[in-house]
Amino acid sequence: MADLTPTPDRPGLHVSKPSPNAPPTGSAVCHCGATATATGDAQVKALVEGYTSNHGPAHHRTEARR
């Protein structure tokens, strides 16, 4: 399986929950340089919401308005 962890060369968002007993983890890297990691349901949910609202896809919406 390929490594899906985002890097500065491959920005993005990755969420994982390897087993029902393990907490979810998430990592995000944006092409603007912002990075974040999270562990646990609430933190991973906040990471996903923040990334989608302020980075990644949000940058494309801002750039399209120029």
C-alpha positions as CSV (number, residue, x, y, z in Angstrom):
1,M,0.0,0.0,0.0
2,A,1.3,3.5,-0.9
3,D,2.2,6.0,1.9
4,L,-0.7,8.4,1.9
5,T,0.7,10.8,4.4
6,P,0.7,14.3,3.0
7,T,4.1,16.1,2.5
8,P,5.0,19.5,1.2
9,D,5.6,17.9,-2.2
10,R,2.2,16.2,-2.0
11,P,-0.1,18.4,0.1
12,G,-3.4,17.0,1.3
13,L,-5.3,15.6,4.2
14,H,-5.0,12.0,5.5
15,V,-7.2,10.4,8.2
16,S,-6.6,6.9,9.5
17,K,-8.2,4.5,12.1
18,P,-6.2,1.3,11.9
19,S,-8.5,-0.7,14.2
20,P,-11.7,-0.2,16.2
21,N,-9.7,0.0,19.4
22,A,-7.2,2.6,18.2
23,P,-7.9,6.3,18.1
24,P,-8.2,8.0,14.7
25,T,-5.2,10.1,13.6
26,G,-5.0,12.8,11.0
27,S,-2.4,14.9,9.3
28,A,-2.7,17.8,6.9
29,V,-0.2,19.7,4.8
30,C,-1.2,22.6,2.6
31,H,0.6,24.1,-0.4
32,C,0.8,27.4,1.5
33,G,3.1,25.7,4.1
34,A,0.6,25.1,6.9
35,T,0.8,21.7,8.6
36,A,-1.2,20.0,11.4
37,T,-1.7,16.7,13.1
38,A,-4.4,15.4,15.3
39,T,-5.3,12.3,17.5
40,G,-8.8,11.4,18.7
41,D,-12.3,11.9,17.4
42,A,-12.7,15.5,18.3
43,Q,-9.3,16.7,17.2
44,V,-9.4,14.8,13.9
45,K,-12.9,16.3,13.2
46,A,-11.6,19.8,14.0
47,L,-8.5,19.1,11.7
48,V,-10.7,18.1,8.8
49,E,-13.1,21.0,9.3
50,G,-10.3,23.5,9.6
51,Y,-8.4,22.2,6.6
52,T,-11.4,22.1,4.3
53,S,-12.5,25.6,5.5
54,N,-9.1,27.4,5.4
55,H,-6.7,25.4,3.3
56,G,-6.6,22.9,0.4
57,P,-10.0,23.4,-1.4
58,A,-10.5,26.8,0.2
59,H,-7.4,28.2,-1.5
60,H,-8.8,27.2,-4.9
61,R,-12.1,29.0,-4.1
62,T,-10.1,32.2,-3.1
63,E,-7.9,32.0,-6.2
64,A,-10.9,31.6,-8.5
65,R,-12.4,34.9,-7.2
66,R,-9.5,37.0,-8.2
